[in-house]
Every structure is written in structure tokens, then in C-alpha cells.
Amino acid sequence: MGVEMDMDQRQRSLRERAEALLNRSDQTSLDLSPTEVRRLVHDLSVYQIELELQNEDLRSAQHQLERIRDRYAKLYHHAPIGYLSLDVNGIIRHVNQTLADQLGWEGPDLINQALADFMEGTERDIFLSRFRAFFNSPEGKNIDATLHGKKGRQFLARLTGRRESDAFFQEQSPSSLKLLMVVNDISAQKTMEDALRESEEQFRGYYELGLIGMAIIAPDKRWVQFNDRLCEILGYPRQELTAKTWDKLTHPDDLEENIGKFERVASGEAEGYSMHKRYIRRDGGIVHALVSAKNVRYADGSVRYLMTMVQDITERQQAEEALREREAILRSITDSAQDAIVMMDPEGRVSFWNPAAESIFGYRREEVLGQTLHQFLAPERYHGTYHKALPEFSRAGCGNAIGKTLDMHARRKDGTEIAVAISLSAVRIQNQWHAVGILRDETERQAREQELKRLATTDHLTGLANRRHFLGQMALELDRFKRYAKPTALLMLDLDHFKQVNDTYGHAAGDAVLQHFASITLKVLRRTDLVGRLGGEEFAALLPDTDLDGALHLAERLRWALANLPIPAEEEMKIALTVSIGVALFLPADLDANVILIRADQALYRAKQTGRNRVEVETPA
């Protein structure tokens, strides 16, 4: 500052001296002494040097100003927010590169564009209606609008505008006045604010309702706030719970996983987490809980707190454990069951196949799961019925076989058929009908039943029908005769002199004679005929669809065969076997089987009385 003042004084002094010399009006030329000339030249030289120094300073200042201007231009164009200036008509006059990039334009191409053209709908109308207000007020004003750029680019912008200073305005015409505007992309901020507001409202609703435990937790694990329900879940009074952090209440086996997830969310690496964990209550009990946490951030992105929901699922967990136990029991039952248990899905595919099914049908579980059941298990004669029934079952879970036990046949892996009793039921799973079948191998049972039936209906010595079975079948045949009027006959047979065989050769020989008689009778009579032992050596034969001639023919054949075919016996046993036969026809007037038996017995009696080994017919009076 002192140097500049000294230079100014010297300049003024030199100027004054020069002007004094030039103003000497009484001289037509300069009359200077050598000393004065030297001094004047010296002063002029010094002044010239001073001027050159000033020019150098001026050039340096100008160069520095250019560097500052370049630095400002870089800051202006690459600032993190957009800048632009508008004229009084809303036309863009200047714009930085940041805003151009946000809109997908080249900066120069935006010049002379109307800013309102980058808006749509009501936002454009609002901007145009408020635009003049930016010029009428020296204070900055804001307006939010969505700016639309090229290729679908768009972002929510906060436009902050302010006119140039009044001093600057005074030096320009109103038409050249500019509006300086800052364009800040607030899309993320707006989204975050909306999400935060919605989350806070939702949290507040759940928080106050108290259906589940709610808490706000700081990133350092402290409770910031929690509701009464959380106190109930954890069993702590509010004051005691406030003094603890959640990790001190977490079951040790769940702590490592919980801390890892919490820290990722608390650091901002993740937005939230959910997990099933266990808390330790104040009384030492275990609480199973489903915990969901989500972070809430500050404007700068750092995590403010974690909004946490704690749902007590202890009862549900206990129910699930009980269900697992029941499933294990059910699995044990199905695995140890002697009957095949098979489940079929709505498309007819096997979805369950227990070990008994493997044993009965020969297919391993892996072979049949997902396979169509009827294709490998049902004999072909059942396929048509199956295809008709499946659509209705899949739609409504019903069918003729549902809720019933049916006797059917099934095909084993080796191709053999076995008799099975199948009980079918419908089960609804996930809104679809599935069929559960319990199949029992009936092969042995049916064999036992057949044997019991044989024992109940057969004479154990001869293998012929016993009296009870024979009379029952005779009653049925009488009903058919009356319904269809087809001729039917009855033979009554009695071995001649059978008592002498027993008395002479013993009962063993007598039994052999009876067995021989039964064998011959079955060979002579037809398969449709029924022969029964009524008692001792008395027998009867029921002849369906047989008239009198046919009955007499069969009776004579039987009589001849018994008389002419020897009884296998030892040499000392020479037994001649003959039979007397009485024949009676079924008549429409017969009230019951006993009436027919009496008539046949009367004919038999005449055969006995008239010499034995003969056939007699009893005709109605």
C-alpha cells in the first residue's frame, strides 16, 4: 500500500514539472540547462519503468483472473446440482453440464429452450402461473416439478429461483433481467420421505394397537422406545427392560446369527432382516419369536434407528412341534401298518406309498411316486371306470367308491393279480382333492373264508353238500322254478344193504363205500347238478333245467354206474354196491322244499319195496 502511494506522488510531481515547463508562455523554445535536462530524462526513464512494471502487474492479475474464471466454470458445470439462468420469458440462457446430463441433452442444445417445455400437465401450468413471482420478489422461491428429458429420463426437481440483484438490474434494461435458478434432484429424497412417513404411520398404528411387540432400536443395540406388548412378551417391567440391550436377552444359540444380521442393517449394508429366534424371559422361560427389523435413515443415508417387530410364536411353535410329533406317530403307524396305504393326487399320480404297499405289490416307493396309479396297479378291465370317475373326483372330491370298502383285484409288479379290499376316502389339501386308499391283501382271508364256507356247506366225509346247504339251495331253486317255470327234478338215493357193509367190514369200509358213491355220483351227474348227503346212507340230487325224461335218464345212468363200477378194496372185501332212487318233479303247487322231498322219498320207498337197485317216480295224485 505504501509503495503505491509513493509511486502516485512521484507521478504527480513529474507531471507538475513537465506542465510548468510547457506553460512558459514567454519562451518559444525550451531553455534547459544540462543539469535540468539530465534530471528530466532520468525522471522520464523512471516513469517509463514504472509504467512497464504496472503493465506487468496488470497482465499477471488478468492471467490470475482467467484461472479463477476457469475454476469457476468447472465448479459451475460439474457441481452436484443443476444451475441455469432464465430470461423474463422463461427461456434458458445459461445451463451447467450437470443439469444437461440429468436431462440427457448436450448443454448448448438447451440454450433458447423454454424450461416449461420440460414439464407436463398440471405441473407445467403451476410453474407458468408462478414464474412471474420469481421476478417480483427479491427473495428466493421454491417449486417442485418433474422434469422430463430425452429417452424417458425424468426426475423430481426442486427449483429454487432468484432474480439478479437490484444493483445489477439498475444497469440493465428489464428485458435483459435474468432469473438464476438452482435445480436439485429430490427424487430419492422424496421417495425416502414418503417411505419413511408411511413406515412411521404403519409403525405407529401397530405400535399403539399392541397386537405384537414393537420397538425402535438404536444402532448400538439400545432400546429407544418400545410398547407394552414387548414388555409382556419378555416378562420385564418397562424400567428394567430399558436398562438392557436386546442381545442380553437373546438365547445364546441364536445370538451369533442375530448379531450378524443386525449389524448389516445397522451399518446400512442391508435394509432389513427377518429371523426366527428365541428370547430368554425374566422368569427364565423361553420365548419363540419372529423378529422383523428395517432401518430408518437420516437424509445423508446413515442409519438413524431400526424399526423392529417382535411376534410371539411360542404357542405356534409348540403346536408345530406337536404336529411334528403327530406326523412322526402317523408315519410310524403307516410304516408299521400291515395294509397298503396309498395317496393319489388330483391327476391320479401316486403321492404316498407306505412300506406295506411295497411288500404287497412289489414296487419300491421310488418307482411309483409321481406315476399314474391305475396304469401299473389296476387290471385293464377297471381302466374305463377309472377314467370316468377321476374328473368328478378331482372337481368335487366325490364318487361312487368314496367312503366305501370294495372287493377288487390289483396287479402286482410280477403281473399276478391278487384280491384286495380297498377303502377310499377324499382329503382336501391346498384346495385340491386327493384320494387316500387303504388296500388289504385279501388272498389269505378269501382262502380262509372259502375253507370256512366249504366246511359249513360240505359233508366232511364225502365232500358233497351237507344237509343244511342242500336244503337251502333247494329252496332257492324252488323260487327260481316258480319265477321262470323251468322244469326241475329231485333224486332221492339210498344205498342198498349199507348196514350190512358196516356190520361185516366195519365203519372204515362203510366210509370207503360212501366216498366211492360220492365220487361216482359227481362223475355221472352234471356240473350244474347239486348232490347232498342228507344223513347216513341217504343222499339227494338237485337237477335244474331237467324234465322227467332227463331225470330218469340221469338216475338210470347213476344206478348202472354204481352197480357196475367196483369199489376199490382189499381182496377179502368184495362189496357189491347198488342204489335205490326215487324221482320227483317240482310242481307249481309246491309250497316248500319239504313237499318235494316227501314225494321223492315216497318214490324211493317204492323202489326199496319192489326189489331195490331200481328207479321209481312219484307222480302227484
JOBEL-V638549 format. One line per field, one symbol per residue. ss: DSSP state (@ for helix, = for strand, . for the rest). phi: phi as a letter, one per 20 degrees, with the letter a starting at -180 (. if undefined). Layout:
# JOBEL-V638549
ss = ???
phi = ???
This chain:
# JOBEL-V638549
ss = .@@@@@@@@@@@@@@@@@@@@@...........@@@@@@@@@@@@@@@@@@@@@@@@@@@@@@@@@@@@@@@@@@@@....=====....=====.@@@@@@@...@@@@...=@@@@..@@@@@@@@@@@@@@@@....========.@@@.==========..@@@@@...@@@..=======.@@@@@@@@@@@@@@@@@@@@@@@...=====....=====.@@@@@@@...@@@@@..=@@@@=.@@@@@@@@@@@@@@@.....=========.....============.....==========.@@@@@@@@@@@@@@@@@@@@@@@...=====....=====.@@@@@@@...@@@@...=@@@@@=.@@@@@@@@@@@@@@@@@.....=..=======.....=============..==========.@@@@@@@@@@@@@@@=......=.@@@@@@@@@@@@@@@@@@....=======..@@@@@@@@.@@@@@@@@@@@@@@@@@@.....======..======....@@@@@@@@@@@@@@@@@..............=======.......@@@@@@@@@@@@@@@@@.....===....
phi = .fffffffffffffffffffffeffecebfddfgfffffffffffffffffffffffffffffffffffffffffffdffcecbccefemefdbbefgffffemdegffefmeefffedclffffffffdgfffeecfefcdbdbeeddflmfabeddeddbffffffffecfgfefddecdddfdgffffffffffffffffffffffmfcfcbdcfgenffeabeffffffemdfgfffffddfffdefgfdfffffgffffffenfceabcaebdddffenfddecddccbeddffenffeadecdcdfdgfffffffffffffffffffffefeefdcdcefenefdbbegfffffdnefgffdgneffffddeggfeffffffefgffffcmcrfefmcddecccdefenfecfcddddcdceclmcecddddddfegfffffffffffffddffedmefegfffffffffffffgffdlefbccddcbfflffffffednfffgffffffgffffffffefeeddceeqlddcbcedflceffffffffffffffffdefefbfgfdddedccdcddbefcgefebffffgffffffffffffdomlbdcdddff
